[in-house]
């Protein structure tokens, strides 16, 4: 599993939901759900995304925006439109005074809004939980990124727009996968821009030697890797790999492996009921004691404290 997949992987209980919002001006929705990732794209009309800090962003058909939580923001028909509704934790939609709106604004399957024939349609995909693996990539993104239609061409949005209101067997699985692909495509396009400040390890993925080594470590963290065994798999000398890996990634191979293993362990501890012993063996440690020692040394808390949210 690489870190792009880490944005999404882990138990599906990680949580994601998708809806189509159909609105007719005037409208403005305050988003205060604290979700770590929200993806938005307009298929008809226009919509403004107004962060609490930073400049408003205008979304037109074909554009995509990715907002990083938990900071709140507003989505509206105009950048100065006062909020008329609020979406809080767990996607609960209310008026500003707390009256529920979910039923009164329901327009159909996965469709919500103030007018069934409104002039603006926004597809909104929200991931409710994040993890340590995905955060290694998310931390390099701005609070709100915007990709206009003229700088990327993604065929997934029309398909998603067509599928979102269907209610057929397996539909949730189809939509989850399309949303995942759209998120990965958006993040990849963002880091592909000229001058993009991608993480060093992400850029190093394009190197024929270091990229190979990174994939080996990410795909099989439980293996008893050494620099020598990794270099043999990558087809270079131990010294050459150590030098080039450190130069491109910013840390030696075994230091990167430790960080990767502990990120995986952190997610497993929070998202599963697995014992510390079984988590340790899954990510490459000999047992609970070895994992606990590494976790405490690097993260400052024990695995049990991390699981408890200390």
Secondary structure by P-SEA (a helix, b strand, c coil): ccccccccccccccbbbbbbbbbcccbbbbbcccccbbbbbbccbbbbbbccccbbbbbcccbbbbbbccbbbbbcccccccccbbbccccccccccccccccccccccccccccccccbbbbbbbbccccaaaaacccccccbbbbcccccccaaaaaaaacccccccaaaaaaaaaaaaaaaaaaaaaaacccccccccccccccaaaaaaaaaaaacccccccaaaaaaaacccaaaaaaaaaaaccccaaaaaaaaaaaaaaaaaacccccaaaaaaaaccccaaaaaaaaaacccccaaaaaacc
